[in-house]
Amino acid sequence: LTFQEKMDVFLRDPVFMELYSEDIVRDESGKVLSSRTRLSMDNVEPDDVKSQVDALLAQRKVGESQPANKGQSDWLFFTFEGRYYIWEFYSVSPGELTLSTVLGVVAVTSIGTLFIPHWSAFFFVGPLISILYIDLLGVLQFAGIKINAVSYISLVMSIGLMIDFLVHVLLRYYESTEKTREAKVKDMLRTIGASILIGGISTFLGVIPLAFCSSEIFNTIFVTFMGLVTLGIG
């Protein structure tokens, strides 16, 4: 008997037909076009991101080693699970977040230097926004928030929000007509300082309702905004 004939005999059994009819696709001649089977990944911890990423990379290596996949852009033999999407996010997010952070800091530093009327602003904007960002990472770590899709977006967005506090202070300092540094600082605090404080407090009050939400998404946004407003005003 050929393989197709053996398959016909196998699937004539009502029990096997019920079990595997949806897992095997054949053409009119009986040739198998595609098939699937199920496997259990018992050693993957549901709460351990490293374990999930290692499992994803291990499955990828298994697929690469299959002779049927050699020279193929679209693999013929592979494993798939819906959770692979989030595991892939976990595997690439550290590098992508680092790249987004570096590009964000460089962008706001460059643009801030162009608009603040003194070259020395470069040495304030870059280091200070980096310090604020690292402090915000510490706030999220202290609150027990891991890197996920929501915290990723919140962190990248925070660069643009925190730079507001910094640039307004620096711009007013350099535009002050006072003669001494101490007088410039006092003039800045007396003019733009109060506005920044009011703006930060209003933002903080606006996100307070999120603290009472049971959703982890809104809780992450609340902690992020609480951290960036507190650090920015400070």
N, C-alpha and C positions, 0 to 999 in steps of 0.2 A: 504494500500500500504506500502511496505517496503521502507526503505531509498533509496536503489538502484533504485527501481521503480519510486519513486518521483524524483530522480535525472534524470532518463531517460526522464520523462515528462517535467521536467524543461529545459533540454538541447535540446528538440525537437523544442522549440521555436527558430526561426532563430536569433532573436535579442540577446537572452541570449547565444545562441551557439557562436555567433560572439564575445560576450563580455568575456566569461569565458572558452572557449574551450582550450586556452593555459595556463589557470591557474589551471586546474584540470586534474590529471593523474589517469586513471582508468584501471583496468585489464579487461580481456575478460568477466568476470562475472558481471562487473559493480561496483566492490568494489573500493573505492577511495584509491589510494596508496599514493598520496601526493597532496597538494593543496597550493595555496598562495593567499594572498590578499594584498592590498596596503593601507598604512596608511600615514598620513601627520604629520610631526613633526614641527608644526608651531612655537613652542616656543624655537627652537634651533637657536641661533644667528650664522650666517655664519662666523663672524669674532671674535667670543668669544670662545677661546679654553676651558675655564672652563665650559661653557654651553654645548659644544660638549662632553666633558668627562663625565659630569653629565648625559647627555642623554644616553650615551653608558652604563654607570653603572646602570642606571635606567632600561634600556631594559634588561640588564643581570639579574637583580633582578626579573623582570616580568617572564622571562623564567624559573628561578629557582623555582618560586612559582607554576608553572603549574603541576597539577597531572600527566600529560602524561610524564613529564620529571623526575619524581621521580625514583631514582635508575638507571637512564640511563647515560651512558658515552657519547653517542651521542644523543643530545636532539632531540625529535620528534617535539617539538613546539618551534619556535625561530623566531626572526626577523633578517633580513640581509639587509645591504646596502653597496655599494662599499666604501663609505666614512668611514665605520667602521674601515678599515685598518689604515687610518691616525689618526682616533680618538683613536685607541688602542695605536698607537705610542705616541700620546700626553699623554696618561694616564701612560705609563710606562717609558717615557723618563727621567723625573726628577730623579727617582731612579736609572735607568741604567746609566745616565750621572754621577751621584754622585759616583756610584760604579766604573765606568771606570776611573774617575778622581783620586779617592783614590788609585786604583791599579796602575795607571800610575805613579803617584807621588812616591808611595812606590817603584815601580820597578826601575825608573830612579835614585832615591836616593840610593837604595841598590847597583845598578850596578856602579854608580858614585863613591860611597865610596870604592868599591873594586879596582877600577882602579886609583883613585887619591891617591898618596903615603903619605897620612896622615889621621889619624882617625878623626881629627877635620873637615874634609870635609863634614861629615854627617850633621853637624850643619849649613852648608852653603847651600848645595844642596837642602835639603828638604824645609826649610823655604823660600828660595829665589824662587824656582820654584813654590811654592804655592802662593807667592805674585804676581809673574808674571802672573800666571793663573787667579787669582782674578782680576788683573788689566785688563786682556784681556776680561774677562766677562763684566767689566765696559765699555770697548771700544765698544763691541757689543751692550750693552744696550744703550749707548749714541748714537750709529748710528741707533737705532730703529730696530735692528735685533732680532727677537724672536728665541726661540729654535725650530728648525725644523730639518729635516734629514740632510740638508747640513751643518748648523751651528753645529749640533751634531758631525758630522764627523770632521769638521774643528777644533773644540775645543779639541777633543781627539788627533787629529794629532798634534796640536800645542804643546803639552807637549814634544813630541819627538824632535820638531824643536827648541823650546826655550832652551832645556837643552844643545844644542850645544854651544850656546853663553856662558852659565854659566860654563860648564865643561872645555872648552878650557882655559878660564880665570883662573880658580882655578888650573888646572893642570900646567899651565905655572908658576903661582905664587909659587906653592910648589916645582917645579923643579928648580927655580931660585937659583943660587949660591951666591946671594948677602946676606949680613949679617943682615941688618935691614929690618923692614917691609916696610918702605918708599922706600928703594932702591929696594926691591922686586916688589913693585907696579910699580915703574918707569920702571924697566926692563921688566915687563909683558906688560905694555902699549907700550913700544918701540918695542917689538918683535911681540907677538901674537895680540896685540891690533889693530894694523893697518890692519892685515889680517882679523880680525873679522869685522872691520868697512867696509872694501871693500866687504867682502862677504855679509854683511847685505844690503849694498847699491845696489849691483848687484841683489839681490833677490827682493828688493823693485822696482827697475827699471823694472825687468822682469814681475811684476804683474800690473804695471801701466796701460797697455792696457785694463785690465779687468775693470778699473774704468769707461770706456766709453761704456761698454756693457749695453744693456737694460735688459738683463736677470738677474733676482733676484739671481739665483744660482751663476753666476760669480761675481756679486756685493758682495755677502756674502763672497766668497773666497777672494776677493780683500781686504775687510775691515779686515778680519781675519789676512791675511798676513801682511797688513800694521800695524796692532796692534802688532803682535808678533815680527816683525822685529824692530819696533820702541822701544818697551819695552825691547827686547833682547839686542839691542845695547846700550840702555840707562842704 
